[in-house]
Amino acid sequence: MGEDGPVTEPRTAPRLIATDLDGTLLCSGGTVSDRTAAALAAAEAAGVQVVFVTGRPPRWMQQVSPHIGGHGVAICSNGGAVVDVRRGELVEYFPLAVGTTLAVVEALRAKLPGTAFAFEYPDGWAREPGYEVLMWGDGEVRAIGPAEELLADGGPVRGLFKLLAKHPDLDPDTFLTEARAAAGHLAEITRSSPIPLLEISAPGVTKASTLARWSAEHGIDRGEVVAFGDMPNDLEMLAWAGTAYAVANAHPEVLAAVPLHTMSNEQDGVAAVLEELLELAYPKRPLT
């Protein structure tokens, strides 16, 4: 196994399954298929931890809470927050410094005019007036105003753990490349959406960094982790895990970087791998 990632399939069942959600585990519409639900339940019953590692904010996790496993914890916001989904509580989070956030905002505005921003923080989320909301409505928004006002002393944003940047018309990959050139030295910048929407975390905070912390706290080595993903925000996690799979519908960069592939999310690609892994370790154990 290479230092940068797996080159062969695991010979035994893993101790931890780390899977992205949208575009990887979930079907279109954000649902969990019956086959996938059964495979996740069988993994948990066999003593394998299942951890959802997602770009979603904590407020979008209740939809998958029945499938979260016995621990009830998910890694959200690309590693920026660890959430007890069942209790609806933040376990821990890794904030972006206000000065860093303002520097990123300034750099992206200068390099990519038209960029608008939104902010995920422990008490909810806020956005600039020009940040168009496309998913789940904006009923939960706590404040609307310029970034400088929202981030100022006495402003509503405290403990920011994810900055969102949206552009009205740039190609998504071009947006990511240009943003990293302008502000990649200040923060972690990635993307998981099909639209020009960037997800920005504190320096060093990625899906991989928080998953590594979780695994270490539970005595699990990276070689005992199998990870699944589909988009650029999954790349660090897929490189860190002992074994990694890209789903067939993954972004071309992910397909090129990850040697092992499985079927698409619509074809229950994660479930197919889990079924094989559990059959390998427990050949007489029914998947029910």
Phi, psi and omega in degrees: 000127182285159182294331183270358179155176186281153173236351179224162177284154179293147179267346178227167178294143178285171172262341182215131172255121177247115184229136168295164181257280188294127181083353182238292181273322187272147172284171175300142186091356176078023182261157175259120181292161178300320180296315180294318178300319180294320180293319177297316179296321179293322178297313178298319180296331179276002179089012178266124177288139174246121180240122173281126181236106197224158171279348180301146172284163180307326185290351179254021186259345185298333181299330183251008184301327179295345185249012190283342181096173187298329182283333176074011188249140175231151174263117186247173174051044178056038179095354183287341183212142171249128192234133167277101189295320184293323180271348183066036184238144171284127175277315174199162176209163187235097191282152169276131176295144181301315180300319177296316181299314179296323178294321177295314179302313181297317182294318182287324176298319182290319184279325188227076182304142182100350179291134177238159192232152172224164193221125176257127182214170189305327184269001180146215178215157181223165181207160171282158180302327182278359180275104183283130179268126184244340186235141173061011179070178182240025183297335183266002183297134184267333182201150177229130180174175177297151181306317182298324180287317182293328184266354184293161173305126183088353177286171187284338187276115178226133180074030181308124178242359174205127174255132177250138178232128183235139177241144186290333188210003179289151169299135184304317180290323176296318178303315180296313181299314181293320180294319178295323178295325183277324189220010182295340176281350183260331187200171174276124182236128182211186178207151176221357185261153175285352179256168179287078182228122181255150180239125191234128181237170177299153179307131178083356181262112178221175173304319183295317185295317182284324175296321178298318177299312180301313182298315180298319180296337180253014176067031182251125178280152180301331178292347179260010183251133171246126185240153181227141178197177183216345188230169182306329179291351177266350191299317181296318178296317181293327177287327182284321187296149179301321177225137183222145177234137168261136174285156188298334181271012185293161174303143181306325179295324179288316178300323180287329186275336187250119184294324184265132180237152173231181181293171184290169176298325179290340178258016177060047183299320178295315179300320181300318179291316180300319178300317179293317181295317180290324176294325178296316183275326184229072189299341181255005184273119179288145177271079180230000000 
